Amino acid sequence: MSSQTSKATFAAGCFWGVQKHFDSIPGVLNTTVGYIGGHVDNPSYHQVCSGSTAHAEAIEIIFDPKSVSYITLLNEFFLIHDPTMLNRQGPDIGSQYRSAIFTHSEEQQQTALSIIASHPHHDRIVTQVVSASKFYPAEEYHQKYIEKKGL
């Protein structure tokens, strides 16, 4: 990450669709799907899916803040999933599919909390806002999965 780029990390259910969505946003320079928020070093997809590692399926976004703001990315995050569903998105159930914002600075944390407070359903939002821990990229076959499979 250069001094001209910023990083955002979100968990919003299965990471394949989340990646596809954020890849389409002008100003997003790179996305990587992976795992964050757990207690096992370099977990595998199967470990994360078991629910035993406490990781979330997430997306790490490198973006140009001169082209797209963190607030815009947060607004997109809230548009593409249901932040009132605890440990579930659609047919995907488990803590690995939780709604979470992993912040990389105090400014990101305050911005995320502010967006949640002003959300029309703020009293029902279960999205976690936590400091980012180590992000582990998912296996290569998960990267750009929808694009690779032509879905």
KOLZAZA-853961 format. One record per residue (C-alpha): z, y, x; residue in three letters. Coordinates in nm, 2 decimals. Layout:
// residues N
<<Z, Y, X>, ALA>
...
//
This chain:
// residues 151
<<0.00, 0.00, 0.00>, MET>
<<-0.10, 0.33, 0.15>, SER>
<<0.06, 0.67, 0.10>, SER>
<<-0.21, 0.75, -0.16>, GLN>
<<-0.13, 0.44, -0.38>, THR>
<<0.17, 0.33, -0.59>, SER>
<<0.29, 0.00, -0.72>, LYS>
<<0.40, -0.11, -1.07>, ALA>
<<0.53, -0.46, -1.16>, THR>
<<0.54, -0.58, -1.52>, PHE>
<<0.62, -0.90, -1.70>, ALA>
<<0.47, -0.93, -2.05>, ALA>
<<0.41, -1.30, -2.12>, GLY>
<<0.14, -1.52, -1.97>, CYS>
<<0.02, -1.33, -1.67>, PHE>
<<-0.35, -1.42, -1.71>, TRP>
<<-0.42, -1.18, -2.01>, GLY>
<<-0.20, -0.91, -1.86>, VAL>
<<-0.40, -0.91, -1.54>, GLN>
<<-0.73, -0.90, -1.74>, LYS>
<<-0.61, -0.60, -1.93>, HIS>
<<-0.48, -0.40, -1.63>, PHE>
<<-0.79, -0.48, -1.42>, ASP>
<<-1.00, -0.28, -1.68>, SER>
<<-0.80, 0.04, -1.64>, ILE>
<<-0.96, 0.31, -1.42>, PRO>
<<-0.74, 0.39, -1.13>, GLY>
<<-0.60, 0.04, -1.10>, VAL>
<<-0.71, -0.07, -0.76>, LEU>
<<-0.58, -0.42, -0.73>, ASN>
<<-0.37, -0.67, -0.94>, THR>
<<-0.20, -0.98, -0.83>, THR>
<<-0.02, -1.23, -1.06>, VAL>
<<0.29, -1.39, -0.95>, GLY>
<<0.66, -1.45, -0.99>, TYR>
<<0.96, -1.21, -0.97>, ILE>
<<1.32, -1.19, -1.07>, GLY>
<<1.44, -1.54, -0.98>, GLY>
<<1.66, -1.71, -0.72>, HIS>
<<1.41, -1.96, -0.55>, VAL>
<<1.20, -1.85, -0.25>, ASP>
<<0.83, -1.90, -0.30>, ASN>
<<0.85, -2.09, -0.63>, PRO>
<<0.55, -2.29, -0.76>, SER>
<<0.40, -2.25, -1.11>, TYR>
<<0.56, -2.58, -1.22>, HIS>
<<0.90, -2.47, -1.10>, GLN>
<<0.87, -2.13, -1.28>, VAL>
<<0.75, -2.31, -1.60>, CYS>
<<1.05, -2.54, -1.59>, SER>
<<1.27, -2.23, -1.64>, GLY>
<<1.50, -2.34, -1.36>, SER>
<<1.41, -2.06, -1.12>, THR>
<<1.48, -1.76, -1.34>, ALA>
<<1.15, -1.60, -1.24>, HIS>
<<0.92, -1.42, -1.48>, ALA>
<<0.54, -1.45, -1.48>, GLU>
<<0.44, -1.10, -1.37>, ALA>
<<0.17, -0.88, -1.25>, ILE>
<<0.19, -0.65, -0.94>, GLU>
<<-0.04, -0.35, -0.98>, ILE>
<<-0.16, -0.12, -0.70>, ILE>
<<-0.28, 0.20, -0.85>, PHE>
<<-0.41, 0.55, -0.76>, ASP>
<<-0.15, 0.79, -0.92>, PRO>
<<-0.42, 1.07, -0.90>, LYS>
<<-0.64, 0.86, -1.13>, SER>
<<-0.39, 0.69, -1.36>, VAL>
<<-0.02, 0.78, -1.41>, SER>
<<0.27, 0.54, -1.42>, TYR>
<<0.34, 0.66, -1.77>, ILE>
<<-0.01, 0.56, -1.87>, THR>
<<0.05, 0.21, -1.73>, LEU>
<<0.38, 0.19, -1.91>, LEU>
<<0.22, 0.28, -2.24>, ASN>
<<-0.05, 0.01, -2.18>, GLU>
<<0.23, -0.24, -2.10>, PHE>
<<0.39, -0.17, -2.44>, PHE>
<<0.06, -0.19, -2.62>, LEU>
<<-0.04, -0.53, -2.50>, ILE>
<<0.27, -0.73, -2.59>, HIS>
<<0.56, -0.73, -2.83>, ASP>
<<0.86, -0.59, -2.65>, PRO>
<<1.09, -0.69, -2.93>, THR>
<<1.04, -1.07, -2.87>, MET>
<<1.32, -1.22, -2.65>, LEU>
<<1.18, -1.47, -2.40>, ASN>
<<0.86, -1.52, -2.59>, ARG>
<<0.51, -1.39, -2.63>, GLN>
<<0.28, -1.55, -2.88>, GLY>
<<0.29, -1.93, -2.83>, PRO>
<<0.46, -1.90, -2.48>, ASP>
<<0.83, -1.95, -2.50>, ILE>
<<1.09, -1.93, -2.22>, GLY>
<<1.26, -1.68, -2.00>, SER>
<<0.95, -1.69, -1.76>, GLN>
<<0.76, -1.51, -2.04>, TYR>
<<1.02, -1.23, -2.09>, ARG>
<<0.93, -0.86, -2.12>, SER>
<<1.04, -0.68, -1.81>, ALA>
<<0.97, -0.37, -1.60>, ILE>
<<1.05, -0.42, -1.23>, PHE>
<<1.09, -0.07, -1.09>, THR>
<<1.01, 0.04, -0.73>, HIS>
<<1.20, 0.37, -0.74>, SER>
<<1.46, 0.56, -0.92>, GLU>
<<1.18, 0.77, -1.07>, GLU>
<<1.01, 0.47, -1.21>, GLN>
<<1.34, 0.34, -1.36>, GLN>
<<1.41, 0.67, -1.53>, GLN>
<<1.06, 0.70, -1.66>, THR>
<<1.07, 0.34, -1.80>, ALA>
<<1.41, 0.40, -1.97>, LEU>
<<1.27, 0.73, -2.12>, SER>
<<0.96, 0.56, -2.26>, ILE>
<<1.18, 0.29, -2.42>, ILE>
<<1.42, 0.55, -2.57>, ALA>
<<1.13, 0.74, -2.73>, SER>
<<0.95, 0.42, -2.85>, HIS>
<<0.94, 0.39, -3.24>, PRO>
<<1.12, 0.05, -3.22>, HIS>
<<1.36, 0.15, -2.93>, HIS>
<<1.65, -0.01, -3.11>, ASP>
<<1.48, -0.35, -3.11>, ARG>
<<1.33, -0.35, -2.76>, ILE>
<<1.45, -0.63, -2.54>, VAL>
<<1.25, -0.53, -2.23>, THR>
<<1.45, -0.55, -1.92>, GLN>
<<1.43, -0.26, -1.67>, VAL>
<<1.55, -0.38, -1.33>, VAL>
<<1.49, -0.30, -0.97>, SER>
<<1.20, -0.50, -0.82>, ALA>
<<1.30, -0.80, -0.61>, SER>
<<1.07, -1.00, -0.39>, LYS>
<<0.73, -1.07, -0.56>, PHE>
<<0.57, -1.41, -0.49>, TYR>
<<0.20, -1.42, -0.55>, PRO>
<<0.10, -1.71, -0.78>, ALA>
<<-0.13, -1.99, -0.66>, GLU>
<<-0.49, -1.89, -0.60>, GLU>
<<-0.62, -2.07, -0.91>, TYR>
<<-0.41, -1.83, -1.12>, HIS>
<<-0.56, -1.51, -0.97>, GLN>
<<-0.82, -1.36, -1.20>, LYS>
<<-0.80, -1.68, -1.41>, TYR>
<<-0.97, -1.55, -1.72>, ILE>
<<-1.25, -1.40, -1.51>, GLU>
<<-1.30, -1.73, -1.32>, LYS>
<<-1.30, -1.94, -1.64>, LYS>
<<-1.52, -1.70, -1.83>, GLY>
<<-1.28, -1.67, -2.11>, LEU>
//
